[in-house]
Amino acid sequence: MKKYKLVPWREVEKKLFTQEEIERIDRKVEDKLALEALRDLRNELGLTQEELAMKSGIPRTTISKVENGQRNISVYKLVQIANSVDRDLQISFVRKRNKK
């Protein structure tokens, strides 16, 4: 049986994409993770979009568009959502990845 060497994704990525494309992809991934966090919280609490809208005072259509990446949301509205479900909003500043 032939053995294959595993190559880290970042090495493969550098061969397939330009640095600009990599940065664009990374931004999309990070945005998607943030959107998933909102959806995951809502699902964890067993709330529908309509129920979260009622609790937070933010229209259901806005919540839907945010979860689907069709609309941005302000920090103020995120705090409003967090308060409505008895949560704190945590925002972190992290070191940038080394650019090689």
PEPE-V253457 format. One record per helix or strand. SS is the DSSP state (H for helix, E for strand). FROM is the first residue (numbers start at 1). TO is the last residue. If there is no record, write none. Layout:
BEGIN
((SS FROM TO) (SS FROM TO))
END
This chain:
BEGIN
((H 9 16) (H 19 44) (H 49 56) (H 60 67) (H 75 84))
END
